[in-house]
């Protein structure tokens, strides 16, 4: 590999990294914009529940064996929320995911 080829490769890698970082920033802004409203926060809670984030992925059949297909499907469904969760701030994660704890404390 020549020096020019190495430099071109390095520049290409830097450009790809910059594009990835820009996309991550754009997605983070999208999630933050949704979370600015009460309806948006409710939607994120809906996704949290729908994707089964708080539950185990593993499914046990009636015969005691693990259902691999159902387990894989649960895992992939959960991964949807995990992807979105990666763009949330820590405070937003706490607000979305810890509401059951908050509800129990308010009941006391």
Secondary structure, 3 states (H helix, E strand, C coil): CCHHHHHHHHHHHHHHHHHHHHHHHHHHHHHHHHHCCHHHHHHHHHHHHHCCCCCCCCCECCCCCECHHHHHHHHHHHHHHHHHHCCCCHHHHHHHHCHHHHHHHHHC
